[in-house]
């Protein structure tokens, strides 16, 4: 009888990619996936460390799984509990002190070692603490399964990990390590494998994805723009996206790719964090608001229908009302169609952790409400603009009740749903939009 595993994932798209790779590891060694916590012989929590709430979610989840593990033990069933990802990398053995029922801790660059750690546990090794936290990105990608055991219409593909920017609020350099880029050959091989399995859209991932500098077939450093030109030649691949770029690493080849390649979608997530030059300097972002806007304009010059999303931090230490108003101004200038916005969350180990916090929580909450209201206005306005117009939608999910409800994304990353007699899964259709909502659109039925 096959043993079963379950993975609970917190955080970013790169964590989702990592969880998919961990799944492939389990499939390769003969495990099956389960949706039930109670049925899982191995339970993996893949963690995020960007915000404090993500860390709190880990310990809340561990408490729930401990009860299940205890109940399974009483029924003579063994449960191996694994904590993976960025909190595992940051906290290490501290997790064992707070949750001694955890069996294995693997950092974001070490999860390829899970099979070896499982063998140690099964051999009843004398050591009770199994921790792997080495930064070995090349080893990780070399040892991961090459075969993909699940089929997806839209697939993530990590091309770059780590970051050398050291923004003062960010833990990524400490949890993912320095920048590392995979080779062009390795990426193209994985992309072709995904397309052969049915993938039509590939989303290239990296903590600082446009800092990509992997070696090409001639053993020379490539860049993200050149890589996209290469991927564009893959037959059967219909769409290409990338995230998350840093404004300082936009480059000529990448601008040209936006101008020349139809497969590269006209939606760019480009984090700004703040519209205040003073706060940007305090954050160590190394660009001004005007420089950021010049990048936006240059991308739009390459493709006129280009739209943007972004990240915003509200209430960073030292942020005045004027600084906040500057952030609202940049929203008005760019008119973002999507965004992620949060109150500043101090992370232990970062340079900003010990900065004096001069803003009350109530003031931060008020600012966040104002900012999110403005962002919502532009997102709603953008979506309303497409009612009675057509969008090209790639459908990657379908459910059937009386008829099919299919979900997909437009070229501008808008969620589109359609109720239809035909299953739209995997199809790309040019559809007329009949209704708009804050975060989604509804399309007319296909005849």
C-alpha positions as CSV (number, residue, x, y, z in Angstrom):
1,X,0.0,0.0,0.0
2,X,1.4,3.4,-1.0
3,X,2.3,5.8,1.8
4,X,0.8,9.3,1.5
5,X,2.1,12.8,1.8
6,X,0.6,16.3,2.1
7,X,2.3,19.7,1.6
8,X,0.9,22.9,3.1
9,X,2.5,26.0,1.4
10,X,2.7,29.5,2.7
11,X,4.1,32.5,0.9
12,X,5.3,33.4,-2.6
13,X,5.2,31.8,-6.0
14,X,8.8,30.5,-5.5
15,X,7.5,28.5,-2.5
16,X,4.7,27.1,-4.7
17,X,7.4,26.0,-7.2
18,X,9.5,24.5,-4.4
19,X,6.4,22.6,-3.1
20,X,5.8,21.2,-6.6
21,X,9.4,20.0,-6.7
22,X,9.1,18.4,-3.2
23,X,5.9,16.7,-4.5
24,X,8.0,15.3,-7.5
25,X,10.5,14.0,-4.9
26,X,7.8,12.1,-3.1
27,X,6.2,10.8,-6.3
28,X,9.6,9.5,-7.4
29,X,10.2,7.5,-4.2
30,X,6.7,5.9,-4.4
31,X,4.4,8.2,-2.3
32,X,1.0,9.4,-3.3
33,X,-0.6,12.8,-2.5
34,X,-3.5,13.2,-0.2
35,X,-5.8,16.1,0.6
36,X,-6.5,14.8,4.1
37,X,-4.4,15.9,7.0
38,X,-5.3,12.7,8.9
39,X,-4.2,10.4,6.1
40,X,-0.8,11.9,5.6
41,X,2.2,9.7,6.6
42,X,4.4,12.6,5.8
43,X,3.2,16.2,6.4
44,X,5.3,19.1,5.0
45,X,4.9,22.7,5.9
46,X,6.7,24.9,3.4
47,X,7.2,28.2,5.1
48,X,7.6,31.9,4.3
49,X,9.5,34.5,6.3
50,X,8.7,37.7,4.6
51,X,6.1,38.9,7.2
52,X,5.7,38.1,10.9
53,X,2.2,36.6,10.3
54,X,3.7,33.9,8.1
55,X,5.8,32.8,11.0
56,X,2.8,32.8,13.3
57,X,0.9,30.7,10.8
58,X,3.7,28.1,11.0
59,X,3.3,27.6,14.7
60,X,-0.4,27.6,14.5
61,X,-0.3,24.9,11.8
62,X,2.2,22.9,13.8
63,X,-0.2,22.9,16.8
64,X,-3.0,21.4,14.6
65,X,-0.7,18.8,13.1
66,X,0.6,17.8,16.5
67,X,-2.9,16.8,17.6
68,X,-3.3,14.7,14.4
69,X,0.2,13.2,14.8
70,X,-0.6,12.2,18.4
71,X,-4.0,10.7,17.4
72,X,-2.4,8.7,14.6
73,X,0.3,7.4,17.0
74,X,-2.3,6.2,19.4
75,X,-3.7,4.2,16.4
76,X,-0.3,2.8,15.6
77,X,0.3,5.1,12.6
78,X,3.6,7.0,12.2
79,X,3.6,10.6,11.0
80,X,6.8,12.4,9.9
81,X,6.5,16.1,10.2
82,X,8.8,18.3,8.1
83,X,9.2,22.0,8.2
84,X,10.8,23.4,5.0
85,X,11.4,26.8,3.4
86,X,12.4,30.2,4.6
87,X,11.3,30.1,8.3
88,X,13.1,26.8,8.5
89,X,16.2,28.5,7.1
90,X,15.9,31.4,9.5
91,X,14.9,29.7,12.7
92,X,16.7,26.4,12.4
93,X,16.9,24.4,15.6
94,X,14.8,27.0,17.4
95,X,11.8,25.3,15.8
96,X,12.6,22.1,17.7
97,X,12.7,24.0,20.9
98,X,9.2,25.4,20.4
99,X,7.8,22.3,18.6
100,X,9.9,19.2,19.6
101,X,7.5,16.9,17.7
102,X,8.9,18.2,14.4
103,X,11.0,15.5,12.8
104,X,12.9,17.2,10.0
105,X,13.9,20.8,9.2
106,X,15.1,21.7,5.7
107,X,16.0,25.1,4.5
108,X,15.0,26.6,1.1
109,X,18.2,25.3,-0.6
110,X,18.2,21.8,1.0
111,X,14.9,20.1,0.4
112,X,16.5,17.8,-2.3
113,X,18.0,16.0,0.7
114,X,14.6,14.9,2.1
115,X,14.9,11.3,0.8
116,X,18.2,10.9,2.6
117,X,16.8,12.3,5.8
118,X,13.8,10.0,5.6
119,X,16.2,7.0,5.4
120,X,17.9,8.2,8.5
121,X,14.6,8.3,10.4
122,X,13.5,4.9,9.0
123,X,16.9,3.4,10.2
124,X,16.1,4.7,13.7
125,X,19.3,6.8,13.8
126,X,20.5,7.8,17.2
127,X,20.2,11.5,16.5
128,X,16.7,12.9,17.0
129,X,17.3,16.2,15.3
130,X,17.5,16.3,11.5
131,X,18.4,19.7,10.2
132,X,19.7,20.7,6.7
133,X,20.3,24.4,6.2
134,X,23.2,24.6,3.7
135,X,23.1,27.1,0.9
136,X,23.7,24.8,-2.1
137,X,21.4,26.0,-4.9
138,X,23.5,24.3,-7.7
139,X,23.4,21.0,-5.8
140,X,19.7,21.5,-5.2
141,X,18.8,21.8,-8.9
142,X,21.2,19.1,-9.9
143,X,19.6,16.6,-7.5
144,X,15.9,17.4,-8.0
145,X,13.8,15.0,-10.2
146,X,13.9,15.9,-13.9
147,X,10.5,14.3,-14.5
148,X,7.4,16.3,-13.6
149,X,4.6,14.1,-12.2
150,X,1.7,16.6,-12.4
151,X,0.4,18.4,-15.5
152,X,-0.3,22.2,-15.4
153,X,-1.5,24.6,-18.0
154,X,0.4,27.4,-16.4
155,X,3.7,26.5,-14.7
156,X,6.2,28.2,-12.6
157,X,9.9,27.8,-13.4
158,X,12.6,29.0,-11.1
159,X,15.6,30.5,-13.0
160,X,17.3,32.5,-10.2
161,X,17.4,32.4,-6.4
162,X,18.8,34.7,-3.7
163,X,19.4,38.4,-3.7
164,X,22.4,40.7,-3.3
165,X,20.4,43.9,-2.9
166,X,20.1,43.9,0.9
167,X,17.0,46.1,1.1
168,X,16.9,47.0,4.8
169,X,13.5,45.5,5.4
170,X,14.0,42.2,3.6
171,X,15.1,38.8,4.9
172,X,15.6,37.1,1.5
173,X,19.5,37.5,1.4
174,X,19.5,35.7,4.8
175,X,17.0,33.0,4.0
176,X,17.7,32.3,0.3
177,X,21.4,33.4,0.2
178,X,23.3,35.2,-2.5
179,X,22.2,35.4,-6.2
180,X,22.5,32.1,-8.1
181,X,21.4,31.6,-11.7
182,X,20.7,28.3,-13.5
183,X,22.2,27.7,-16.9
184,X,20.2,28.5,-20.0
185,X,20.4,24.9,-21.1
186,X,19.0,23.6,-17.9
187,X,16.1,26.1,-18.0
188,X,15.3,25.4,-21.6
189,X,15.3,21.7,-21.0
190,X,12.8,22.1,-18.1
191,X,10.7,24.4,-20.1
192,X,10.5,21.9,-23.0
193,X,9.6,19.2,-20.5
194,X,6.8,21.3,-19.1
195,X,5.4,22.1,-22.6
196,X,5.5,18.4,-23.5
197,X,3.4,17.7,-20.4
198,X,0.8,20.3,-21.5
199,X,2.0,23.6,-20.2
200,X,1.1,26.6,-22.3
201,X,2.3,29.4,-20.1
202,X,5.5,29.6,-18.2
203,X,6.1,32.1,-15.4
204,X,9.9,32.6,-14.8
205,X,10.7,33.0,-11.1
206,X,13.4,34.6,-9.1
207,X,13.8,36.6,-5.9
208,X,15.4,39.1,-8.2
209,X,14.5,37.6,-11.5
210,X,16.0,40.2,-13.8
211,X,19.4,39.8,-12.2
212,X,19.5,36.5,-13.9
213,X,23.0,35.8,-15.3
214,X,23.2,32.1,-16.1
215,X,25.7,30.7,-18.6
216,X,24.5,30.1,-22.2
217,X,25.6,27.3,-24.6
218,X,28.8,29.2,-25.4
219,X,29.6,29.5,-21.7
220,X,29.0,33.2,-21.6
221,X,26.8,35.0,-19.2
222,X,23.2,35.5,-20.5
223,X,20.5,37.8,-19.1
224,X,16.7,37.6,-18.6
225,X,16.0,39.3,-21.9
226,X,18.2,36.9,-23.9
227,X,16.7,33.9,-22.1
228,X,13.2,35.0,-23.0
229,X,14.2,35.3,-26.6
230,X,15.4,31.7,-26.4
231,X,12.3,30.4,-24.7
232,X,10.1,32.2,-27.2
233,X,11.3,29.7,-29.8
234,X,9.8,26.7,-28.0
235,X,6.9,25.3,-30.1
236,X,3.7,24.9,-28.1
237,X,4.6,27.5,-25.5
238,X,2.0,30.3,-25.9
239,X,2.7,32.7,-23.0
240,X,5.7,33.9,-21.0
241,X,5.7,36.0,-17.8
242,X,8.4,36.7,-15.2
243,X,8.5,37.8,-11.6
244,X,9.7,39.4,-9.4
245,X,12.1,42.0,-11.0
246,X,13.9,44.8,-9.3
247,X,13.8,48.2,-11.0
248,X,17.6,48.6,-10.9
249,X,18.0,45.4,-13.0
250,X,15.9,46.3,-16.0
251,X,18.1,46.1,-19.1
252,X,18.1,46.8,-22.8
253,X,17.6,43.1,-23.9
254,X,14.6,42.9,-21.6
255,X,13.0,46.1,-22.9
256,X,13.6,44.7,-26.5
257,X,11.9,41.5,-25.5
258,X,8.8,43.4,-24.4
259,X,8.8,45.2,-27.8
260,X,9.5,42.2,-30.0
261,X,7.9,39.1,-28.5
262,X,4.1,38.5,-28.5
263,X,4.5,35.6,-26.1
264,X,5.8,37.9,-23.4
265,X,2.6,39.1,-21.8
266,X,1.8,42.9,-21.4
267,X,1.7,42.7,-17.6
268,X,4.6,43.6,-15.3
269,X,4.8,43.3,-11.6
270,X,7.5,45.9,-10.7
271,X,7.7,46.6,-6.9
272,X,8.2,50.3,-5.9
273,X,7.6,49.9,-2.1
274,X,7.3,53.7,-1.6
275,X,6.9,56.9,-3.7
276,X,9.1,58.9,-1.3
277,X,12.7,59.4,-2.3
278,X,13.7,59.7,1.4
279,X,12.0,56.4,2.3
280,X,13.4,54.7,-0.8
281,X,16.9,55.7,0.3
282,X,16.2,54.6,3.9
283,X,15.1,51.2,2.5
284,X,18.3,50.9,0.4
285,X,16.3,50.5,-2.8
286,X,18.9,52.5,-4.9
287,X,16.5,54.3,-7.2
288,X,14.4,57.5,-6.9
289,X,10.7,57.8,-7.7
290,X,11.5,59.6,-10.9
291,X,13.9,56.9,-12.0
292,X,11.2,54.3,-11.3
293,X,8.7,56.3,-13.4
294,X,11.2,56.5,-16.2
295,X,11.4,52.7,-16.3
296,X,7.6,52.5,-16.4
297,X,7.6,55.0,-19.4
298,X,10.3,53.0,-21.2
299,X,8.4,49.8,-20.9
300,X,5.3,51.4,-22.1
301,X,7.2,52.8,-25.1
302,X,8.1,49.2,-26.0
303,X,4.5,48.1,-25.7
304,X,1.7,50.6,-25.4
305,X,-0.9,48.3,-23.8
306,X,1.5,47.4,-21.0
307,X,0.0,47.5,-17.5
308,X,1.6,47.2,-14.1
309,X,1.2,45.9,-10.6
310,X,3.4,46.6,-7.6
311,X,4.3,46.1,-3.9
312,X,3.8,48.8,-1.2
313,X,5.0,49.0,2.3
314,X,3.1,51.4,4.6
315,X,4.4,52.9,7.8
316,X,8.1,52.2,7.3
317,X,10.1,53.8,10.1
318,X,10.5,57.5,9.5
319,X,7.6,57.8,7.0
320,X,5.9,61.1,7.4
321,X,2.5,62.1,6.0
322,X,4.3,63.9,3.1
323,X,6.2,60.6,2.4
324,X,2.9,58.8,2.3
325,X,1.3,61.4,0.0
326,X,4.2,60.8,-2.4
327,X,3.3,57.2,-2.5
328,X,-0.3,58.0,-3.3
329,X,1.0,60.3,-6.1
330,X,3.0,57.5,-7.7
331,X,-0.1,55.4,-7.7
332,X,-2.0,58.1,-9.5
333,X,0.8,58.4,-12.1
334,X,1.1,54.7,-12.9
335,X,-2.5,53.6,-12.2
336,X,-1.6,50.1,-11.1
337,X,-4.1,47.4,-12.1
338,X,-3.1,45.1,-9.2
339,X,-1.0,45.5,-6.1
340,X,0.1,44.0,-2.8
341,X,0.2,46.4,0.1
342,X,1.1,45.8,3.8
343,X,1.9,47.6,7.0
344,X,5.7,47.4,7.6
345,X,6.6,44.2,9.4
346,X,10.0,44.3,11.2
347,X,12.0,41.1,10.6
348,X,14.7,39.9,13.0
349,X,18.1,40.0,11.4
350,X,17.4,42.8,8.9
351,X,19.0,46.2,9.1
352,X,15.7,47.9,9.7
353,X,14.7,45.7,12.6
354,X,16.2,48.1,15.2
355,X,15.0,51.3,13.6
356,X,12.9,53.5,15.9
357,X,9.2,53.2,15.0
358,X,7.7,56.7,15.2
359,X,4.2,55.9,13.8
360,X,1.3,54.5,15.8
361,X,-0.4,51.3,14.7
362,X,-3.7,53.2,14.3
363,X,-2.0,55.7,11.9
364,X,-0.4,52.9,9.9
365,X,-3.8,51.2,9.6
366,X,-5.5,54.5,8.4
367,X,-2.8,55.0,5.8
368,X,-3.2,51.4,4.6
369,X,-6.9,51.9,4.2
370,X,-6.4,55.1,2.2
371,X,-3.8,53.5,0.0
372,X,-5.8,50.3,-0.7
373,X,-8.9,52.4,-1.5
374,X,-7.0,54.2,-4.2
375,X,-5.5,51.0,-5.5
376,X,-9.0,49.4,-5.6
377,X,-10.3,52.3,-7.6
378,X,-7.8,51.9,-10.3
379,X,-8.2,48.1,-10.4
380,X,-12.0,48.4,-10.7
381,X,-11.7,51.1,-13.3
382,X,-9.4,49.0,-15.4
383,X,-11.7,46.0,-15.3
384,X,-14.8,48.0,-16.1
385,X,-13.1,49.3,-19.2
386,X,-13.3,45.8,-20.7
387,X,-17.0,45.2,-20.5
388,X,-18.3,44.5,-24.0
389,X,-14.7,44.2,-25.2
390,X,-12.7,41.1,-25.9
391,X,-9.8,39.6,-24.1
392,X,-7.6,36.6,-24.8
393,X,-8.0,34.1,-21.9
394,X,-6.0,31.0,-21.0
395,X,-8.1,28.7,-18.9
396,X,-6.3,26.6,-16.4
397,X,-9.1,25.4,-14.1
398,X,-12.6,24.0,-14.6
399,X,-15.4,22.7,-12.3
400,X,-18.6,21.0,-13.3
401,X,-22.0,21.4,-11.7
402,X,-25.0,21.8,-14.1
403,X,-22.4,23.1,-16.6
404,X,-18.7,23.9,-16.6
405,X,-17.4,26.9,-14.7
406,X,-13.9,27.6,-16.1
407,X,-11.3,30.0,-14.7
408,X,-8.4,31.6,-16.5
409,X,-6.3,34.7,-16.9
410,X,-6.3,37.4,-19.6
411,X,-3.1,38.7,-21.1
412,X,-3.3,41.4,-18.4
413,X,-3.4,38.9,-15.5
414,X,-7.1,39.5,-14.8
415,X,-9.0,36.5,-13.4
416,X,-11.8,35.6,-15.9
417,X,-14.6,33.1,-15.3
418,X,-17.1,31.6,-17.7
419,X,-20.1,29.4,-17.3
420,X,-20.3,27.2,-20.4
421,X,-21.4,23.8,-21.7
422,X,-17.9,23.2,-23.0
423,X,-15.0,22.4,-20.7
424,X,-12.5,25.3,-21.4
425,X,-9.6,23.8,-19.5
426,X,-6.3,24.3,-21.4
427,X,-8.0,26.4,-24.1
428,X,-7.0,29.9,-25.2
429,X,-10.0,31.9,-26.4
430,X,-10.7,35.4,-27.4
431,X,-13.9,36.2,-25.4
432,X,-16.3,39.1,-24.9
433,X,-16.5,40.4,-21.3
434,X,-20.0,40.9,-20.0
435,X,-19.4,41.8,-16.3
436,X,-16.6,43.3,-14.3
437,X,-15.8,43.0,-10.6
438,X,-13.1,44.4,-8.3
439,X,-10.8,41.3,-8.8
440,X,-12.3,39.4,-11.7
441,X,-14.3,39.5,-14.9
442,X,-17.1,37.3,-16.3
443,X,-17.1,36.3,-20.0
444,X,-19.9,35.5,-22.3
445,X,-20.5,31.8,-23.2
446,X,-18.8,30.2,-26.1
447,X,-21.2,29.2,-28.9
